[in-house]
């Protein structure tokens, strides 16, 4: 579909909102005229007042002249003076696609790239073009893959997609506002009626009478009916608009293939499928790991740490690169299914552009580390920026002590409640003196439903596991507090506790098992962790 037809379709969809509104206003006016002409004054007056109240949200939606602008996406402006190599690639790509290059490049903290245009007169006149480019995205791509992404975004400019966005957004905002107005009024009317009935019920109870059950069914019915009319049109509006958006994405993919090649485009799409989940995992498991302990990684490493993470786990992401979701596209999806996009690209003839050696996309930046540092003040919260900065090794150690501390605290409380010193030595001495302590201690520990109802051998095994865990937690807490054991950073595996000397972990496991055996022997554990 050409740009002119897409513009016409968008205008028709927007005009449909106004037409629907004017039709509803006309029907309300006709209802008022009929009520005034044919019904008694007191009934007609109520109908007229009700129709006026219903008309207010419609009028507010129709005459909302200004569509609120989306706030600027946080990021760092990349000037041509500071990032000449990146700007050169962007300009080359725009020229190859056949469109005007963006006026601004904003580097962000997202695994994403997008374009926007501050067009005027409902998108009919061009405006400032802006490219948002995520530093984490660049971290996971090579230069040809990045050129494919850039060509895809420039394709949106060339197809006037960004010029139509204000039109679609205006209609969506006006529909949403109108629906919200009706629901707000319906909720307010229902709440008012509920309060009235509850007040009446309270008076009846005060008089010793039985209160009637509060019933607000049907309150705000007329408002909800009007909201449902606009909701039905909103669904049509979104389905039609987003169907066009999905076609725009496929057209932009073809622009990417023309510029960067079939293989680079397909691999970029596959890489995107892996990078998004990988970055979310990195943020949760690494970058924000120390927030509870009051620490963050060194300046620039909140995003910059994604590089060593990807280097260590690249092979583990292969499944995400190859296994693309085949779920059917919803009518309300703005993008086609990734599997469909990749299949369309890979079905194209070989263009001979595959197999080229490429440098990392980050090489296009003059100083990627400096960009990562500059992004933190504009993307992190003020509370996060106040946290202490420590190196990765110290961050992991402090964070794991914080996370394991709550379990250690519960274990100490359970032991202390039995009048026992809450240390490994104190607990081992008490267990040797008082065999009945094991059962009492188990009762004080959190238990699952299965553990609470278990009997016989199953109950003993639950108890054994609980007692072993208490000992293990107390021992590890002491070892880390003394500095004998330390939590160790690993980019490729889960965090682990590093013990002193080879074979210590195996000896500790065996000693813990011996301490909670049917015939318990605490001596191996004493020699291992209590010996001077």
MOLINVEN-V665540 format. One record per residue. N is the residue number from 0. RES is the residue in one small letter. OMEGA is omega as a letter, one per 40 degrees, with the letter a starting at -180 (* if undefined). Layout:
n->N res->RES omega->OMEGA
n->N res->RES omega->OMEGA
This chain:
n->0 res->x omega->a
n->1 res->x omega->a
n->2 res->x omega->a
n->3 res->x omega->i
n->4 res->x omega->i
n->5 res->x omega->i
n->6 res->x omega->i
n->7 res->x omega->i
n->8 res->x omega->i
n->9 res->x omega->i
n->10 res->x omega->i
n->11 res->x omega->i
n->12 res->x omega->i
n->13 res->x omega->i
n->14 res->x omega->i
n->15 res->x omega->i
n->16 res->x omega->a
n->17 res->x omega->i
n->18 res->x omega->i
n->19 res->x omega->a
n->20 res->x omega->a
n->21 res->x omega->i
n->22 res->x omega->i
n->23 res->x omega->i
n->24 res->x omega->i
n->25 res->x omega->i
n->26 res->x omega->i
n->27 res->x omega->i
n->28 res->x omega->i
n->29 res->x omega->i
n->30 res->x omega->i
n->31 res->x omega->a
n->32 res->x omega->a
n->33 res->x omega->i
n->34 res->x omega->a
n->35 res->x omega->a
n->36 res->x omega->a
n->37 res->x omega->a
n->38 res->x omega->i
n->39 res->x omega->a
n->40 res->x omega->a
n->41 res->x omega->i
n->42 res->x omega->i
n->43 res->x omega->i
n->44 res->x omega->i
n->45 res->x omega->a
n->46 res->x omega->a
n->47 res->x omega->i
n->48 res->x omega->i
n->49 res->x omega->a
n->50 res->x omega->i
n->51 res->x omega->i
n->52 res->x omega->i
n->53 res->x omega->a
n->54 res->x omega->a
n->55 res->x omega->i
n->56 res->x omega->i
n->57 res->x omega->a
n->58 res->x omega->i
n->59 res->x omega->i
n->60 res->x omega->a
n->61 res->x omega->a
n->62 res->x omega->i
n->63 res->x omega->a
n->64 res->x omega->a
n->65 res->x omega->i
n->66 res->x omega->a
n->67 res->x omega->a
n->68 res->x omega->i
n->69 res->x omega->i
n->70 res->x omega->a
n->71 res->x omega->i
n->72 res->x omega->a
n->73 res->x omega->a
n->74 res->x omega->a
n->75 res->x omega->i
n->76 res->x omega->i
n->77 res->x omega->a
n->78 res->x omega->i
n->79 res->x omega->i
n->80 res->x omega->a
n->81 res->x omega->a
n->82 res->x omega->a
n->83 res->x omega->a
n->84 res->x omega->i
n->85 res->x omega->i
n->86 res->x omega->i
n->87 res->x omega->i
n->88 res->x omega->i
n->89 res->x omega->i
n->90 res->x omega->i
n->91 res->x omega->a
n->92 res->x omega->i
n->93 res->x omega->i
n->94 res->x omega->i
n->95 res->x omega->i
n->96 res->x omega->i
n->97 res->x omega->a
n->98 res->x omega->i
n->99 res->x omega->a
n->100 res->x omega->i
n->101 res->x omega->i
n->102 res->x omega->a
n->103 res->x omega->i
n->104 res->x omega->i
n->105 res->x omega->i
n->106 res->x omega->a
n->107 res->x omega->a
n->108 res->x omega->a
n->109 res->x omega->i
n->110 res->x omega->a
n->111 res->x omega->i
n->112 res->x omega->a
n->113 res->x omega->i
n->114 res->x omega->i
n->115 res->x omega->i
n->116 res->x omega->i
n->117 res->x omega->a
n->118 res->x omega->a
n->119 res->x omega->i
n->120 res->x omega->i
n->121 res->x omega->i
n->122 res->x omega->a
n->123 res->x omega->i
n->124 res->x omega->a
n->125 res->x omega->i
n->126 res->x omega->a
n->127 res->x omega->i
n->128 res->x omega->a
n->129 res->x omega->i
n->130 res->x omega->i
n->131 res->x omega->a
n->132 res->x omega->a
n->133 res->x omega->i
n->134 res->x omega->i
n->135 res->x omega->i
n->136 res->x omega->i
n->137 res->x omega->a
n->138 res->x omega->a
n->139 res->x omega->a
n->140 res->x omega->i
n->141 res->x omega->a
n->142 res->x omega->a
n->143 res->x omega->i
n->144 res->x omega->i
n->145 res->x omega->i
n->146 res->x omega->i
n->147 res->x omega->i
n->148 res->x omega->i
n->149 res->x omega->i
n->150 res->x omega->i
n->151 res->x omega->a
n->152 res->x omega->i
n->153 res->x omega->i
n->154 res->x omega->i
n->155 res->x omega->i
n->156 res->x omega->a
n->157 res->x omega->a
n->158 res->x omega->i
n->159 res->x omega->a
n->160 res->x omega->a
n->161 res->x omega->i
n->162 res->x omega->a
n->163 res->x omega->a
n->164 res->x omega->i
n->165 res->x omega->i
n->166 res->x omega->a
n->167 res->x omega->a
n->168 res->x omega->a
n->169 res->x omega->i
n->170 res->x omega->a
n->171 res->x omega->a
n->172 res->x omega->a
n->173 res->x omega->i
n->174 res->x omega->a
n->175 res->x omega->i
n->176 res->x omega->a
n->177 res->x omega->i
n->178 res->x omega->a
n->179 res->x omega->i
n->180 res->x omega->a
n->181 res->x omega->i
n->182 res->x omega->i
n->183 res->x omega->a
n->184 res->x omega->i
n->185 res->x omega->i
n->186 res->x omega->i
n->187 res->x omega->i
n->188 res->x omega->i
n->189 res->x omega->i
n->190 res->x omega->i
n->191 res->x omega->a
n->192 res->x omega->i
n->193 res->x omega->i
n->194 res->x omega->i
n->195 res->x omega->a
n->196 res->x omega->i
n->197 res->x omega->i
n->198 res->x omega->i
n->199 res->x omega->i
n->200 res->x omega->i
n->201 res->x omega->i
n->202 res->x omega->i
n->203 res->x omega->i
n->204 res->x omega->i
n->205 res->x omega->i
n->206 res->x omega->i
n->207 res->x omega->i
n->208 res->x omega->i
n->209 res->x omega->a
n->210 res->x omega->i
n->211 res->x omega->i
n->212 res->x omega->i
n->213 res->x omega->a
n->214 res->x omega->i
n->215 res->x omega->i
n->216 res->x omega->i
n->217 res->x omega->i
n->218 res->x omega->a
n->219 res->x omega->a
n->220 res->x omega->a
n->221 res->x omega->i
n->222 res->x omega->a
n->223 res->x omega->i
n->224 res->x omega->i
n->225 res->x omega->i
n->226 res->x omega->a
n->227 res->x omega->i
n->228 res->x omega->a
n->229 res->x omega->i
n->230 res->x omega->i
n->231 res->x omega->i
n->232 res->x omega->i
n->233 res->x omega->i
n->234 res->x omega->i
n->235 res->x omega->a
n->236 res->x omega->a
n->237 res->x omega->a
n->238 res->x omega->a
n->239 res->x omega->a
n->240 res->x omega->a
n->241 res->x omega->i
n->242 res->x omega->i
n->243 res->x omega->i
n->244 res->x omega->i
n->245 res->x omega->i
n->246 res->x omega->i
n->247 res->x omega->i
n->248 res->x omega->i
n->249 res->x omega->i
n->250 res->x omega->i
n->251 res->x omega->i
n->252 res->x omega->i
n->253 res->x omega->i
n->254 res->x omega->i
n->255 res->x omega->i
n->256 res->x omega->a
n->257 res->x omega->a
n->258 res->x omega->a
n->259 res->x omega->a
n->260 res->x omega->a
n->261 res->x omega->a
n->262 res->x omega->i
n->263 res->x omega->a
n->264 res->x omega->i
n->265 res->x omega->a
n->266 res->x omega->i
n->267 res->x omega->i
n->268 res->x omega->i
n->269 res->x omega->a
n->270 res->x omega->i
n->271 res->x omega->i
n->272 res->x omega->i
n->273 res->x omega->a
n->274 res->x omega->a
n->275 res->x omega->i
n->276 res->x omega->a
n->277 res->x omega->a
n->278 res->x omega->i
n->279 res->x omega->i
n->280 res->x omega->i
n->281 res->x omega->a
n->282 res->x omega->a
n->283 res->x omega->a
n->284 res->x omega->a
n->285 res->x omega->a
n->286 res->x omega->a
n->287 res->x omega->a
n->288 res->x omega->a
n->289 res->x omega->a
n->290 res->x omega->i
n->291 res->x omega->i
n->292 res->x omega->i
n->293 res->x omega->a
n->294 res->x omega->i
n->295 res->x omega->i
n->296 res->x omega->a
n->297 res->x omega->a
n->298 res->x omega->a
n->299 res->x omega->a
n->300 res->x omega->i
n->301 res->x omega->i
n->302 res->x omega->a
n->303 res->x omega->i
n->304 res->x omega->i
n->305 res->x omega->a
n->306 res->x omega->i
n->307 res->x omega->i
n->308 res->x omega->i
n->309 res->x omega->i
n->310 res->x omega->a
n->311 res->x omega->a
n->312 res->x omega->a
n->313 res->x omega->a
n->314 res->x omega->a
n->315 res->x omega->i
n->316 res->x omega->a
n->317 res->x omega->a
n->318 res->x omega->i
n->319 res->x omega->i
n->320 res->x omega->a
n->321 res->x omega->a
n->322 res->x omega->a
n->323 res->x omega->a
n->324 res->x omega->i
n->325 res->x omega->i
n->326 res->x omega->a
n->327 res->x omega->a
n->328 res->x omega->i
n->329 res->x omega->i
n->330 res->x omega->a
n->331 res->x omega->i
n->332 res->x omega->i
n->333 res->x omega->a
n->334 res->x omega->i
n->335 res->x omega->i
n->336 res->x omega->a
n->337 res->x omega->i
n->338 res->x omega->i
n->339 res->x omega->a
n->340 res->x omega->a
n->341 res->x omega->i
n->342 res->x omega->i
n->343 res->x omega->a
n->344 res->x omega->a
n->345 res->x omega->i
n->346 res->x omega->i
n->347 res->x omega->i
n->348 res->x omega->i
n->349 res->x omega->a
n->350 res->x omega->i
n->351 res->x omega->a
n->352 res->x omega->a
n->353 res->x omega->i
n->354 res->x omega->a
n->355 res->x omega->i
n->356 res->x omega->a
n->357 res->x omega->i
n->358 res->x omega->i
n->359 res->x omega->a
n->360 res->x omega->i
n->361 res->x omega->i
n->362 res->x omega->i
n->363 res->x omega->i
n->364 res->x omega->i
n->365 res->x omega->i
n->366 res->x omega->a
n->367 res->x omega->i
n->368 res->x omega->i
n->369 res->x omega->i
n->370 res->x omega->i
n->371 res->x omega->i
n->372 res->x omega->a
n->373 res->x omega->a
n->374 res->x omega->a
n->375 res->x omega->a
n->376 res->x omega->a
n->377 res->x omega->a
n->378 res->x omega->i
n->379 res->x omega->i
n->380 res->x omega->i
n->381 res->x omega->i
n->382 res->x omega->i
n->383 res->x omega->a
n->384 res->x omega->i
n->385 res->x omega->a
n->386 res->x omega->i
n->387 res->x omega->i
n->388 res->x omega->i
n->389 res->x omega->i
n->390 res->x omega->a
n->391 res->x omega->a
n->392 res->x omega->i
n->393 res->x omega->i
n->394 res->x omega->a
n->395 res->x omega->a
n->396 res->x omega->a
n->397 res->x omega->a
n->398 res->x omega->a
n->399 res->x omega->i
n->400 res->x omega->i
n->401 res->x omega->a
n->402 res->x omega->i
n->403 res->x omega->a
n->404 res->x omega->a
n->405 res->x omega->i
n->406 res->x omega->i
n->407 res->x omega->i
n->408 res->x omega->i
n->409 res->x omega->i
n->410 res->x omega->i
n->411 res->x omega->i
n->412 res->x omega->i
n->413 res->x omega->i
n->414 res->x omega->a
n->415 res->x omega->i
n->416 res->x omega->i
n->417 res->x omega->i
n->418 res->x omega->a
n->419 res->x omega->i
n->420 res->x omega->a
n->421 res->x omega->i
n->422 res->x omega->i
n->423 res->x omega->a
n->424 res->x omega->a
n->425 res->x omega->a
n->426 res->x omega->i
n->427 res->x omega->i
n->428 res->x omega->a
n->429 res->x omega->i
n->430 res->x omega->i
n->431 res->x omega->a
n->432 res->x omega->a
n->433 res->x omega->i
n->434 res->x omega->a
n->435 res->x omega->i
n->436 res->x omega->a
n->437 res->x omega->a
n->438 res->x omega->a
n->439 res->x omega->i
n->440 res->x omega->i
n->441 res->x omega->a
n->442 res->x omega->a
n->443 res->x omega->a
n->444 res->x omega->i
n->445 res->x omega->a
n->446 res->x omega->i
n->447 res->x omega->i
n->448 res->x omega->i
n->449 res->x omega->i
n->450 res->x omega->a
n->451 res->x omega->a
n->452 res->x omega->a
n->453 res->x omega->i
n->454 res->x omega->i
n->455 res->x omega->a
n->456 res->x omega->i
n->457 res->x omega->i
n->458 res->x omega->a
n->459 res->x omega->i
n->460 res->x omega->i
n->461 res->x omega->a
n->462 res->x omega->a
n->463 res->x omega->a
n->464 res->x omega->a
n->465 res->x omega->i
n->466 res->x omega->i
n->467 res->x omega->a
n->468 res->x omega->i
n->469 res->x omega->i
n->470 res->x omega->a
n->471 res->x omega->a
n->472 res->x omega->a
n->473 res->x omega->i
n->474 res->x omega->a
n->475 res->x omega->i
n->476 res->x omega->i
n->477 res->x omega->a
n->478 res->x omega->i
n->479 res->x omega->i
n->480 res->x omega->i
n->481 res->x omega->a
n->482 res->x omega->i
n->483 res->x omega->i
n->484 res->x omega->a
n->485 res->x omega->i
n->486 res->x omega->a
n->487 res->x omega->i
n->488 res->x omega->i
n->489 res->x omega->i
n->490 res->x omega->a
n->491 res->x omega->a
n->492 res->x omega->i
n->493 res->x omega->i
n->494 res->x omega->a
n->495 res->x omega->i
n->496 res->x omega->a
n->497 res->x omega->a
n->498 res->x omega->i
n->499 res->x omega->i
n->500 res->x omega->i
n->501 res->x omega->i
n->502 res->x omega->a
n->503 res->x omega->a
n->504 res->x omega->i
n->505 res->x omega->i
n->506 res->x omega->i
n->507 res->x omega->i
n->508 res->x omega->i
n->509 res->x omega->a
n->510 res->x omega->i
n->511 res->x omega->i
n->512 res->x omega->a
n->513 res->x omega->a
n->514 res->x omega->a
n->515 res->x omega->i
n->516 res->x omega->i
n->517 res->x omega->i
n->518 res->x omega->a
n->519 res->x omega->i
n->520 res->x omega->a
n->521 res->x omega->a
n->522 res->x omega->i
n->523 res->x omega->a
n->524 res->x omega->i
n->525 res->x omega->a
n->526 res->x omega->a
n->527 res->x omega->a
n->528 res->x omega->a
n->529 res->x omega->a
n->530 res->x omega->a
n->531 res->x omega->*
